[in-house]
Structure formats: C-alpha cells, structure tokens
C-alpha cells in the first residue's frame, strides 16, 4: 500500500508551512499558527473525498478503532465479531476498551463469511467489524442485513482499503463508523495517523472529545473547554496531518496507477488454469493494492512460495498463512492472553476458548492464498518481467506436482 513511494515537493511544502509557524500541535495557539490548521483542513478533505459527514483524525489506525468503539459505547462484556484474517491492531483495539474479540471464519473474499457471523451471534454481541483486507471489501449488504436484524453496530475496519468503494460508496463510510490507517505503508500516508469517519453527529462529537482528554472544544480557548466525559490523548500532530493533506490530493493518481498495474499483472497470471482469484463483492470498487490469488492445494502453494524464494522473486508476495501479524494461526500472544495489563474475566475466558477453536474453513482458504502487492513505481516492462518470472516458477512447481501425482 504504497503512498510513500511517491513522496515529493507537495509533502515538503505542506510540512514546511507548519514548521514556519512553529506550532506543531493541532489545538490551541490560535494566533501564533497564523491561520495554518492542517488537521482541520485534512478532516474537511476526508469528508469531501470519501463522502462522509464527519471525520476525526487520530494518532494511528489502531487509535481510530479504539476511539470508534468507545464512541459506539462498546466496552466490558460486549462481544465484537471480527475475521480470523486481519492485522493484530483489530483485536488489540477490541481488548483496549475491555470488550471481547470473537473471531470467525473468512471465505474467498478474504473477509468475513456472513454465515459464520450469523452463527457467532450471542446475547452479548454488540458489533460486527468487517476488515476490508488487502484493498477489497466484505459483503456489506449481507453484513448490514445481519446487523439490522440483530440490532448490532457495523464498524468498518477499512485501514487497508483507502479509496475502495462498494456500490458507489467509499469503504469506511457505509457502517455506523469506519476507520482508515495513514501509517507509512498505507495507500495514502501521514507517516503515522488514522481517522474515524461517520455520518452521525453524536458519534463524531464523542470521537472528537475522546481523542483529546475529553475536551468538548466549545470554549474560547483550551482552558475554557468543558470535559463531559473521560478521554485519552489520541491526537494527530500538525506535521503528520500536513503530510496527509498532500497525499490525499494524490489519491486519484495512486488509484489509477494501482488499478492499471493490477490489471496488467492479473492478465499474465490468469493464463495459468490452476490459478484462481479472490472473490470481490464489487470488482469495480477494488482499490487494487494487492492481487490475491489461489493455487489448488496447500502443498502446491508452499512449493510455489519456496520456489519463488529460491529464485529471489518472493519479495512483495505474501503467504499470510505463515505470517505472524495477520492470521490467527500465529497469534500465540492472543491465544495465550499475554498482556502487560490484566485482562478482565470475560476476555480471559474468550482467549482460552480461542486456543482450542478450529478455523478449518479459513485454513482451507488462507493456506492456498498468495497476495502480491502492487507498486506505483512499476513500469509496464517491469510488470511483464515480474509476471513472466512468477509464471515460470509457478509452472515449474505445477509440472513437478503433476509428475509426482
């Protein structure tokens, strides 16, 4: 997710405008900042770009998820249904508000299987959190119907799918709230940062206060603000917002390049009959940060990974099944409840349950999946060369397995 690949004078200009004022904090110092309010400007740009009513910037995507859950009233004893394939930040945020992560299977969308979600609902369920992994989306119509039927919140973790859409609406703006991450390896970056998006004024006001120690931001200065509830320091800085302000203006360019490079690489790989591709509920809305593809069996997939590694062409290709950050299989710290702060009784019981929980349906998908990251810097010639090398490695393995069979 390569926003950092096309850094330039635009980012430098925005950052320098902040440095010239000497005011790096997003709140206060009204006179000294000389009218420079980068965080406010970026929040406005986010609402205009993605079509939501409100946006609250945070210090990270993880902080955005925590803030959104707090604003939705999710806390101790509440269950949040989430996919077994995600980034660790998703369950970290659930645990941070005292809630219970309930992990369920994914399907070939690489996101929540709606049937698995329905089966996991209990009286304690409060929220369904699809994670739009690797640039594409969950089946949001099905998940919205489930949430409406059971009176649950729908919280979109859209941190990996900036610029993706579903039936014309931006991912992250379809549920009760949604989040983006703007860390260094996201589609657009602030270096570090995140945002909560919502169409609810009430949810927004809670996010606004929660990220800044409970300030209501209605006083004539920070000292005159009231504190209607407890909050934390999840603020973004003006420097980080300045970087994001330059990046968001480049988003259409980034998406166009990604989609073009994705299409060219896919046209090469799809010539191999044994390869199938990720199921995408709305293919026109894929942000195309990754091309995710499947081989027939786990053994073949592992052999292809080994062959690409041996040939020096594995970089940029991710076998999530063995990845420490993204799939339940390697989340030993979660399963064992290894935390520096004490987990509540409900969380401890839930994590003990996860230790013995089977994810056979997800394993069957993830063990056969490789995701190839799409670079903004590739030339058509480089894509052709990359694709040819990948095809040669894959066909070599497929021929060996045919002989062995």
PyMOL commands that set and color helices and strands:
alter all, ss='L'
color gray80, all
select helices_A, chain A and resi 3-6+9-21+38-50+61-71+88-96+114-120+133-135+140-150+201-210+222-224+238-248+251-269+283-285+298-310+320-322+328-330+332-335+345-356+360-366+380-404
alter helices_A, ss='H'
color red, helices_A
select strands_A, chain A and resi 54-58+79-83+100-104+125-129+153-157+165-166+169-170+177-181+194-198+276-277+290-294+317-318+369-373
alter strands_A, ss='S'
color yellow, strands_A
deselect
rebuild
show_as cartoon
